Amino acid sequence: MADISAKVVKELREKTGAGMMDCKKALKETDGDMTKAIEWLRQKGITSADKKAGRAASEGLVGSYIHTGGRVGVLVEVNCETDFVARREEFQTLVRNVAMQIAACPNVEYVAVDNIPSDIVEKEKSIEMKRDDLGGKPDNIKEKIVQGRIDKRLKELALMDQPYIRDQNITVEELVKQTIALLGENIKVRRFSRFILGEGVDAEEETAE
């Protein structure tokens, strides 16, 4: 059988919300048949994540990760629906992996693009609109270029849009969805904090002087 194209994998991914690797596997298992691939994913429970997204998730764990050398630390809250799932090894592994991901992504400041305040979005737009390389371009073209750059920048700030450090073929959002499918409950990364040794100390000392 011919290799499965990235375009077909993306189409299946958009239709099901399943991870890229799951979509590739489904298409290979069904000889590239889109309908059968969707059925295959449903049988495995992989497409169920989106259906659970609206369910309340108030249990979970606060996880931590201290990077080697003790210079970077992370606290993250990940929620699920029941205490039973919160005690599952698979859920605890997810929390640890998300904490490690945050430690590895110093530019990430928000859980998702939707969490980024509007004033930050407007600030990014203002910066991009003043870029020298936009000079002389028609307004409609300029607007498209700026929007594309803003979208890219906002994704750089959002945890859920980051390529997963242990598998660059999926995002953190897809990693969470895979765990939702596995455990059968809605799971949400609610919030996180990153601590960097010495961060802000110089500024505070100068203010004190």
C-alpha positions, 0 to 999 in steps of 0.5 A: 500500500502507498504511504499515507499522505500528510493531507489525508492524516490531517483531514482525519485528525480534523474530523475526529480530534484524534492524535496524528499518530493514531490517525496514521495508524488508523489509515494504515490499518484500513488501507487509507479508507477514511470512513473505515479509519473513523470507525477504527478510531471510534472502536478504540475510543480515541474519538471520544475526547471531544464529546467529554470536553463539556463535562465538569472536571473538579478533581485532579492533581497539582503536580510539580517538576524540578529541572536538573540542577534545581534552577527551574521549577513548575507547579501545574494543576490538571483536573479530571472528573473523579478522584478515582481517575486522579489516582490512576497511574496514567493520569499521574504520568500525564501530570508529570509530563505536562509539568516537564513540558512547561519547564522545557518551554520558557516562552509559554505563558498561558494554557491555551490561546483562548486564555490570552488577554485581549490587550496582549493580542492587541499589543502583538498586533501593534508590533506586527503592523509596524514591521518594516517589511510591510511597507508598500503592501496593500492593506488587505495583504498587510492584514493577512500577513499580520494575522498570520504572524499574530496567530503563530505568535499566540500559539507560541505562548500557549501550552496546548499548541506546543509540540510534545517534547517526547513525541514531536508529531503530536501537540500537548492538546493531543496528548491530553485527548489521548489520555481522555480517550484512555481514561474515559473522563474529561481532563483539563490543564487548568493553570500553571506557574514556572519558577526560575532561580534568581528571576527578578532579583536584580530588579528588586535590588535596584529598586531597594537601592 
